Amino acid sequence: MILYSLLISLILLAVLLLSTTPDTKPRYHFLFCFLGFIIAIAWISTIAEEVVGVLKAAGVILGMSEAILGLTVFAVGNSVGDLVADITVARLGYPVMALSACFGGPMLNILLGIGLGGTYMSIKGAKHHHKKHPDEPLHYKSYHIEVTGTLFISAITVLLTLVMLLILVPTSKWMMTKKIGITLITLWTVSTIVNVVVEVTGVWSAVA
């Protein structure tokens, strides 16, 4: 993947350097935004794969499960950019937009992340089986997810957060007060600590 991203980037860079000058833009300059977006996505995907590989290796060395890595390191890394963007948007005078993004981002991650990921794994498994048994038709099987205690606790925390917001926001006259913010931060802190304790002690290793 790294070689493909690097090769495509170098080819497009060469085209850009050969077909443009510092004071004259080409007729197809509007295409650069789309090409830049595609290259950016390719590099993000490439770097993400490498980071996942490094963290997986660290998890194996330290004896940490993939679930706790995703709930701590990956979660923080994924959310820092959104946190800064949402705070900036809110300070610019668009609090509704920032609040909507707080729900829209995770919703997109859950629906598309799980949906596309599950679909990809199902197709990959079917093609792998068909390669070994070419006489048999393609059969798409469901992808089994190992539900650990930490994942279950996090799911309960998300549901509890939504229920609390549905109760606290209307009772606060539809205002996001400081008390609600402190409550949400406390809930996240407590759930993270519980997840780490469960992971370290191995009390609740698997649910299903």
Backbone as a ProteinNet text record, in pm:
[ID]
protein_1_A
[PRIMARY]
MILYSLLISLILLAVLLLSTTPDTKPRYHFLFCFLGFIIAIAWISTIAEEVVGVLKAAGVILGMSEAILGLTVFAVGNSVGDLVADITVARLGYPVMALSACFGGPMLNILLGIGLGGTYMSIKGAKHHHKKHPDEPLHYKSYHIEVTGTLFISAITVLLTLVMLLILVPTSKWMMTKKIGITLITLWTVSTIVNVVVEVTGVWSAVA
[TERTIARY]
82.9	0	86.5	196.1	285.1	344.3	387.3	447.1	346.6	222	118.4	91.2	76.4	50.2	165.7	288.2	405.5	417.1	391.5	401.5	299.4	174	69.6	98.9	147.7	180.3	291.5	394.2	505.7	462.9	376	328	247.9	156.2	76.3	162.4	265.5	356.9	431.7	475.5	545.6	454	329.2	232.6	210.4	200.6	178.6	296.4	416.8	535.2	556.6	524.4	546.8	438.7	321.1	208.6	167.8	238.8	202.4	325.8	296.6	401.2	357	450.2	413.6	311.4	304.5	215.7	97.7	86.2	-22.6	-84	-214.4	-280.2	-336.6	-333.5	-384.8	-537.4	-592.3	-738	-803.2	-730.7	-788.1	-752.2	-726	-683.1	-788.7	-919.8	-1026.4	-1021.1	-952	-940.2	-840.5	-752.8	-650.5	-710.8	-822.9	-883.9	-930.8	-987.3	-1031.9	-912.9	-811	-691.3	-622	-615.2	-556.1	-632.4	-765.2	-848.3	-823	-815.5	-791.1	-654	-552.8	-417.8	-414.8	-484	-487.9	-552.5	-662.6	-729.3	-636.8	-565.4	-474.7	-364.2	-307.1	-199.7	-252.4	-371.4	-431.5	-453	-504.9	-526.5	-394.6	-292.1	-161.7	-100.6	-101.2	-44.2	-124.6	-257.5	-342.3	-309.2	-285.1	-248.5	-118.4	-21.4	107.2	91.8	11.8	-10.8	-80.9	-179.7	-250.2	-153.5	-64.9	32.9	125.6	172.5	261.3	188.8	66	-9.2	-46.1	-73.9	-100.2	23.5	140.1	264.6	287.3	259.8	273.9	175.8	55.1	-43.6	-1.7	57.5	106.3	219.9	310.6	425.1	379.3	283.1	236.3	122.2	74.5	-33.4	-168.8	-188.8	-316.2	-400.2	-530.6	-620.1	-645.3	-696	-727	-841.2	-932.8	-1046.9	-1003.1	-913.8	-871.2	-785	-709	-632.6	-726.8	-832.9	-929.2	-1004.9	-1032.8	-1111	-1028.4	-897	-812.4	-728.8	-625.8	-532.7	-600.3	-668.6	-734	-843.3	-920.2	-1030.8	-980.9	-875.7	-819.6	-762.2	-687	-629.9	-735.1	-845.7	-954.1	-1027.7	-1037.3	-1125.1	-1056.3	-923.5	-854.5	-884.8	-878.4	-909.1	-1051.1	-1147.1	-1286.9	-1305.7	-1236.4	-1247.4	-1202.7	-1087.8	-1036.1	-1128.7	-1175.1	-1262.7	-1395.3	-1454.8	-1584	-1571.9	-1465.7	-1445.1	-1425	-1349	-1324.3	-1454.1	-1534.4	-1661.6	-1754.4	-1758.8	-1844.7	-1799.9	-1669.7	-1617.9	-1640.8	-1653.8	-1680.7	-1827.1	-1908.2	-2048.2	-2145	-2100.8	-2189.7	-2198.8	-2256.2	-2261.5	-2349	-2457	-2544.9	-2471.3	-2392	-2312.9	-2212.7	-2146.7	-2048.7	-2115.4	-2233.3	-2304.9	-2352.9	-2399.2	-2442.5	-2326.8	-2207.7	-2090.2	-2050.5	-2074.9	-2043.1	-2121.9	-2243.9	-2325.1	-2308.4	-2290.1	-2278.7	-2152.4	-2038.5	-1912.2	-1915	-1948.3	-1956	-2060.9	-2173.3	-2277.3	-2224.8	-2151.3	-2092.4	-1989.7	-1907.4	-1806.9	-1871.1	-1977.8	-2043.8	-2113.5	-2194.4	-2273.6	-2187.2	-2100.9	-2016.9	-1900.4	-1840.4	-1726.4	-1763.2	-1868.6	-1912.1	-1975.1	-2056.5	-2124.6	-2027.5	-1938.7	-1842.7	-1740.3	-1695.3	-1598.7	-1655.4	-1779.7	-1843.6	-1867.2	-1908.4	-1930.2	-1799.9	-1692.2	-1561.1	-1513.2	-1526.9	-1482.2	-1566.1	-1695.7	-1781.9	-1743.2	-1718.7	-1678.9	-1541.2	-1449.4	-1314.2	-1317.2	-1398.4	-1409.5	-1470.4	-1571.2	-1635.3	-1539.1	-1460.9	-1364.9	-1253.1	-1209.7	-1105	-1153.8	-1278	-1333.8	-1353.6	-1396.2	-1419.5	-1289.1	-1179.7	-1050.1	-1003.9	-1033	-996.5	-1090	-1216.2	-1316.5	-1385.7	-1320.9	-1377.6	-1507.1	-1532.2	-1654.3	-1778	-1758.7	-1871.2	-1904.4	-2032.5	-2069.9	-2025.7	-2021.3	-1985.2	-2091.2	-2044.5	-2136.9	-2087.9	-2167.2	-2127.9	-2177.6	-2081.8	-2115.5	-2103.6	-2175.9	-2168.8	-2032.1	-1985.8	-1855.3	-1876.1	-1812.7	-1829.6	-1739.1	-1798.2	-1724.3	-1715.3	-1595	-1575.6	-1604.9	-1714.7	-1755.7	-1689.3	-1598.7	-1528.5	-1600.3	-1558.3	-1619.1	-1600.6	-1481.8	-1455.5	-1544.1	-1566	-1652.8	-1796.7	-1839.6	-1975.5	-1994.2	-1894.7	-1902.4	-1908.7	-1831.3	-1831.7	-1965.6	-2025.2	-2156.7	-2262.4	-2256.4	-2349.2	-2326.9	-2200.2	-2168.4	-2225.4	-2215.7	-2271.4	-2422.7	-2490	-2635.3	-2673.8	-2599.4	-2625.7	-2605	-2503.9	-2478.6	-2596.1	-2646.3	-2759.9	-2884.1	-2909.8	-3026.3	-3013.1	-2892.8	-2870	-2891.1	-2843.6	-2864	-3011.8	-3084.3	-3227.6	-3304	-3250.8	-3317	-3266.6	-3133.6	-3075.6	-3097.1	-3087	-3100.4	-3241.5	-3348.2	-3482.4	-3507.9	-3459.4	-3480.9	-3398.4	-3296.4	-3216.1	-3263.1	-3387.8	-3448.3	-3371.6	-3331.7	-3264.6	-3135.6	-3061.5	-2933	-2825.2	-2709.6	-2596.2	-2521.4	-2551.1	-2492.7	-2357.8	-2288.5	-2160.1	-2177.1	-2288.9	-2314.6	-2324.8	-2389.4	-2400.6	-2262.8	-2180.5	-2046.2	-1961.9	-1966.5	-1889.6	-1940.1	-2072	-2130.3	-2081.9	-2078.3	-2033.9	-1885.5	-1803.7	-1660.3	-1636.7	-1711.6	-1698.7	-1739.3	-1847.2	-1893.5	-1787.7	-1725.8	-1620.8	-1500.4	-1461.7	-1345.3	-1369.4	-1487.2	-1519.5	-1522.6	-1585.7	-1594.2	-1456.3	-1369.5	-1234	-1155.1	-1166.6	-1096.9	-1147.2	-1278.8	-1336.9	-1287.1	-1281	-1231.4	-1086.4	-1003.1	-862.8	-850.3	-929.4	-925.5	-969.3	-1076.9	-1124.9	-1018.9	-951.4	-847.4	-728.1	-684.1	-565.1	-591	-706	-737.5	-787.1	-842.5	-895.5	-1021.1	-1096.9	-1218	-1324.5	-1340.8	-1450.2	-1390.5	-1327.3	-1249.6	-1336.3	-1446	-1529.6	-1675.7	-1761	-1905.4	-1969.3	-1930.3	-1986.3	-1884.5
-120.5	0	125.6	122.4	238.1	265.2	159.6	175.6	231.2	182.7	232.3	381.2	417.9	558.5	647.5	600.8	679.1	691.7	581.8	583.2	678.1	669.7	756.8	903	928.2	1065.2	1122.7	1042.7	1089.7	1114.1	1027.7	1045.5	1174.9	1196.5	1318.8	1442.5	1429.5	1541.6	1576	1473	1496.8	1564.9	1518.6	1581.1	1726.9	1751.9	1888.9	1980.3	1931	2012.5	2038.6	1938.9	1952.9	2034.3	2041.4	2105.6	2239.3	2286.4	2413.6	2502.4	2630.3	2729.6	2811.3	2878.6	2954.2	3065.1	3121.1	3234.2	3201.8	3075.1	3037.8	2904.9	2906.2	2782.1	2710.2	2579.3	2504.6	2505.6	2462.8	2460.7	2360	2255.2	2148.8	2167.1	2291.2	2312.1	2269.1	2271.9	2234.2	2085.6	2007.3	1864.8	1837.8	1932.9	1911.2	1888.1	1954.8	1936.6	1792.4	1733	1594.1	1498.3	1524.7	1441	1452.2	1574.5	1593.6	1521.5	1522.9	1451.9	1301.4	1247.2	1103.2	1065	1145.3	1118	1127.8	1227.7	1242.8	1120.9	1072.7	953.9	832.8	821.8	707.1	709.7	827.9	837.5	818.8	870.1	848.2	699.7	630.3	486.4	412.1	453.4	387.9	407.1	531.6	559.7	490.9	488.6	421.7	273.3	209.5	67.9	45.8	134.5	120.5	144.4	243.3	270.1	153.2	97	-19.6	-136	-155.7	-263.4	-243.7	-119.5	-90.3	-111.3	-63.2	-77.7	-224	-298.6	-441.2	-511.3	-475.5	-534.3	-495.2	-367.8	-323.4	-395.6	-419.6	-492.4	-635.2	-699.4	-836.6	-839.5	-742.4	-737.6	-711.8	-619.4	-582.5	-670.8	-760.3	-848.6	-780.8	-678	-604.3	-652.9	-659.5	-705.5	-593.7	-631.8	-533.3	-442.3	-497.4	-418.3	-300.6	-325.5	-217.3	-116	-161.3	-67.5	24.6	-34.7	45.7	142.9	101.4	186	295.1	283.3	383.4	459.6	395.7	463.9	507.1	413.4	446.8	550.7	534.5	626.7	769.5	782.4	915.9	974.3	893.7	941.1	981.7	906.8	938.8	1066	1091.4	1196.8	1330.5	1332.8	1459.9	1562	1521.4	1612.3	1664.3	1574.2	1616	1710.6	1682.4	1767.7	1910.6	1923.6	2057	2127.7	2054.2	2115.1	2160	2075	2109.1	2229.1	2233.7	2347.4	2476.2	2467.2	2584.9	2635.5	2543	2581.6	2644.9	2587.1	2642.2	2782.6	2804.5	2937.1	3040.2	2994.6	3087	3129.2	3073.7	3113.6	3016.6	2891.5	2789.7	2668	2684.9	2573.2	2457.3	2488.9	2382.4	2294.1	2356.4	2280.1	2190.4	2244.8	2166.5	2049.8	2075.8	1969	1861.7	1904.7	1806.9	1719.5	1780.9	1703.8	1601.8	1633.5	1539	1409.9	1420	1300.6	1243.1	1332.6	1285.5	1206.7	1249.2	1178.3	1034.6	1012.6	874.6	790.8	853.5	779	730.5	818.9	780.1	668.7	678.9	575.7	441	443.1	318.1	254.7	334.7	279.1	238.2	330.7	298	208.3	234.4	152.9	6.3	-18.7	-157.2	-213.2	-131.4	-180	-216.6	-122.8	-150.2	-254.5	-246.9	-345.7	-486.9	-500	-631.9	-684.5	-595.1	-635.6	-681.1	-606.2	-641.3	-776.7	-800	-927.5	-1043.9	-1021.1	-1126.4	-1160.8	-1057.8	-1081.6	-1147	-1101.8	-1156.8	-1304.9	-1338.3	-1478.8	-1565.3	-1511	-1587.3	-1612.2	-1510.7	-1527	-1623.3	-1616.7	-1708.1	-1852.5	-1875.8	-2011.3	-2056.4	-1963.1	-1999.3	-2030.3	-1966.5	-1993.6	-2135.5	-2179.1	-2315.5	-2419.1	-2380.8	-2472.8	-2405.1	-2400.6	-2328.6	-2389.5	-2517.1	-2581.1	-2535.3	-2486.6	-2442.9	-2297	-2260.2	-2118.8	-2030.4	-1901.6	-1806.6	-1806.6	-1820.8	-1822.7	-1723	-1620.4	-1513.9	-1547.4	-1572	-1604.7	-1480.5	-1484.6	-1373.6	-1373	-1254.3	-1239.9	-1236.6	-1330	-1339.7	-1239.5	-1159.7	-1062	-1111.8	-1116.5	-1157.2	-1038	-1048.6	-940.3	-960.6	-871.3	-878.4	-794.3	-809.6	-733.8	-584.3	-543.6	-400.8	-341.1	-418	-369.8	-358.4	-455	-452.5	-332.6	-306.3	-191.7	-61.3	-50.9	70.7	90.7	-19	-8.2	39.2	-14.4	29.5	177.1	220.4	360.5	453.1	412.6	494	506.3	395	398.1	483	468.4	546.8	696.2	729.7	869.4	929.4	854.4	903.5	921.1	825	834.5	954.7	974.5	1088.4	1221	1229.3	1352.6	1376	1267.8	1281.2	1327.8	1300.4	1341.3	1478	1495.6	1616.7	1741.4	1728.8	1847.6	1907.2	1825.8	1886.1	1944.7	1876.5	1928.3	2053.6	2079.9	2201.9	2310.3	2299.2	2397.1	2402.8	2284.1	2267.4	2348.6	2347.5	2415.9	2317.8	2322.9	2239.8	2312.1	2275.3	2343	2281.7	2352	2304	2173.2	2158.7	2036.2	1915.4	1933.7	1824.1	1787.5	1888.2	1861.4	1783.9	1825.1	1755.3	1612.5	1595.1	1460.4	1368.6	1420.5	1339.2	1305.4	1403	1376.5	1272.5	1283.2	1185.8	1046.2	1039	908.8	844.4	923.3	868.5	823.6	903.6	869.4	740.1	728.9	609.2	485.5	496.6	380.7	338.7	436	403.5	333.5	384	320.3	178.5	159.7	25.4	-67.3	-17.5	-99.3	-141.6	-48.9	-81	-183.6	-167.9	-262.9	-401.6	-406.5	-535.4	-600.4	-520.6	-573.9	-625.4	-548.9	-586.4	-708.9	-712.2	-823	-946.7	-927.6	-1040.9	-1099	-1015.6	-1064.7	-1103.5	-1022.9	-1042.2	-1044	-1152.6	-1157.6	-1164.6	-1239.8	-1256.2	-1266.4	-1209.4	-1215.3	-1310.7	-1298.2	-1385	-1399.8
0	0	0	75.2	80.1	-58.5	-126.5	-258.4	-358.6	-352.6	-443.7	-418.6	-290.9	-257.4	-301.2	-277.4	-315.5	-466.9	-537.8	-683.6	-745.4	-700.2	-754.5	-721.6	-600.4	-560.9	-647.8	-673.7	-756.3	-901.3	-953	-1090.6	-1102.4	-1007	-1009.8	-986.8	-903	-881	-1009.4	-1081	-1206.7	-1308.1	-1317.4	-1408.7	-1371.3	-1240.6	-1192.9	-1225.4	-1203.4	-1229.6	-1378	-1461.7	-1605.8	-1676.1	-1618.2	-1687.9	-1627.5	-1526.6	-1464.3	-1449.7	-1432.9	-1404.9	-1284	-1217.7	-1097.6	-1121.9	-1244.7	-1270.3	-1361.1	-1404.4	-1494	-1447.6	-1430.1	-1389.4	-1512.5	-1515.9	-1631.3	-1634.2	-1745.6	-1758.6	-1665.3	-1634.6	-1550.5	-1403.1	-1361	-1221.9	-1121.8	-1162.4	-1069.7	-1034.2	-1117.8	-1088.9	-976.2	-948.5	-846.1	-708.3	-680	-547.5	-529.9	-636.4	-628.2	-620.2	-700.2	-696.5	-560.5	-508.7	-375.7	-267.9	-279.4	-181.8	-187.4	-308	-323.3	-267.3	-297.8	-247.2	-95.1	-41	104.6	171	113.2	167.5	159.3	47.8	31.2	136.2	160.2	259.6	401.3	429.4	561.8	585.3	482.7	495.1	514.8	439.3	449.5	587.7	634.5	767.1	876.5	859.8	959.2	969.5	854.3	856	931.8	908.5	977.7	1127.8	1165.7	1308.3	1374.6	1305.8	1360.2	1379.5	1281.3	1293.8	1412.9	1431.8	1544.8	1677.8	1687.3	1812.5	1840	1734.9	1753.2	1808.9	1753.2	1803.5	1948.9	1981.8	2120.7	2210.9	2161.2	2239.4	2267.2	2165.8	2185.9	2287	2276.5	2368.4	2511.9	2527.2	2661.2	2710.9	2624.4	2665	2671.5	2589.5	2587.5	2470.1	2491.7	2385.8	2285.3	2167.4	2065.5	2109.8	2190.7	2236.1	2321.6	2418.1	2507.2	2432	2332.8	2249.6	2171.9	2118.4	2043.8	2131.5	2255.1	2346.4	2411.3	2408	2473.6	2370.5	2317.8	2228.1	2098.7	2030.8	1904.9	1925.5	2033	2058.9	2080.1	2159.8	2184.2	2054.9	1981.5	1856.5	1755.4	1750.3	1658	1697.4	1826.5	1876.5	1896.9	1901.7	1927.7	1818.6	1693.4	1583.3	1589.8	1617.1	1630	1748	1859.3	1977.6	1947.1	1883.9	1851	1752.1	1650.5	1549.8	1611.1	1696.3	1757.3	1850.9	1930.2	2020.4	1939.8	1831.4	1747.6	1685.1	1633.2	1571.3	1674.2	1794	1899.3	1938.7	1949	1985.3	1875.3	1751.7	1641.7	1635.9	1725.3	1732.4	1668	1649.5	1590.4	1682.9	1801.1	1897	1850.5	1777	1727.9	1627.9	1541.5	1445.1	1517.2	1620	1695.5	1767.2	1826.4	1897.1	1800.2	1683.4	1582.2	1537.6	1523.4	1482.3	1588.1	1715.9	1824	1810.1	1757.5	1737.5	1597.2	1498.3	1359.9	1333.3	1392.5	1371.3	1421.8	1549.6	1598.9	1526.3	1489.8	1418.1	1283.3	1215	1086.3	1105.5	1209.6	1236.7	1265.3	1345.5	1382.9	1262.8	1192.4	1082.7	964.1	918.9	803.6	842.2	959.7	1002.5	1018.2	1094.4	1114.4	988	919.3	798.7	687.4	652.3	545.2	587.3	714	763	762.1	809	809	668.5	578.7	439.3	374.4	400	343.2	393.7	525.1	580.6	528.3	508.3	454.8	311.2	229.1	90.1	84	170	172.9	210.9	311.1	352.2	243.8	173.8	67	-49.1	-86.2	-195.6	-157.4	-30.8	14.6	9.4	51.4	46.8	-97.3	-184.3	-324.4	-396	-355	-415.4	-382.2	-259.2	-220.3	-280.8	-297.5	-353	-470.8	-587	-703	-755.6	-726.6	-775.8	-698.2	-578.4	-495.7	-524.9	-516.2	-540.1	-424.3	-451.7	-347.3	-237.4	-115.4	-2	102.6	123.2	216.2	356.9	444.4	582.7	670.8	780.7	876.3	943.8	975	1040.8	1191.8	1260.6	1405.5	1476.3	1563.7	1642.7	1786.3	1836.7	1975.7	2067.3	2139.4	2229.2	2364.7	2397.1	2525.1	2629.8	2753.9	2862.3	2845.4	2798.6	2779.4	2670.2	2563.8	2456.8	2505.2	2586	2640.4	2734	2817.3	2909.6	2830.8	2726.1	2645.4	2575.2	2527.2	2462.9	2563.2	2683	2787.8	2820.7	2822	2850.4	2744.1	2616.8	2508.1	2523.3	2549.4	2567.5	2688.5	2797.1	2917.4	2891.6	2812.1	2777.5	2700.6	2603.4	2525.8	2612.5	2700.2	2789.1	2882.8	2936.8	3026.2	2953.6	2828.7	2752.3	2722.3	2691.8	2665.2	2788.5	2906.4	3030.7	3078.1	3080.1	3139.6	3054.4	2921.9	2836.4	2843.3	2830.6	2844.9	2984.2	3088.5	3224	3251	3169.4	3182.6	3086	3042.2	2950.3	2818.1	2771.2	2643	2634.4	2743.5	2747	2792.3	2725.1	2764.3	2876.4	2998	3113	3151.3	3241.9	3290.9	3366.8	3435.9	3511.8	3417.6	3303.3	3206.7	3153.2	3123.2	3073	3172.7	3299	3403.3	3419.7	3410.4	3422.8	3311.1	3188	3074.3	3084.4	3124.8	3141	3250.2	3359.1	3468.5	3422.7	3346.2	3296.8	3208.1	3118.4	3030.9	3112.6	3210.8	3293.5	3371.3	3429.6	3507.8	3418.8	3301	3211.5	3161.6	3133	3088.2	3198.2	3321.8	3434.2	3455.1	3448.1	3464.2	3354.1	3230.9	3120	3141.9	3186	3210.8	3323.1	3429.3	3541.5	3495.5	3415.9	3364.5	3276.5	3195.4	3106.1	3185.3	3283.8	3360.7	3447.2	3512.6	3603	3530	3408.3	3333.3	3393.5	3467	3534.5	3434.4	3331.2	3234.8	3095.8	3061.2	2937.1	2813	2818.4	2698.7	2738.6	2653.3	2675.7	2576.3	2449.7	2345.7	2233.2
[MASK]
++++++++++++++++++++++++++++++++++++++++++++++++++++++++++++++++++++++++++++++++++++++++++++++++++++++++++++++++++++++++++++++++++++++++++++++++++++++++++++++++++++++++++++++++++++++++++++++++++++++++++++++++

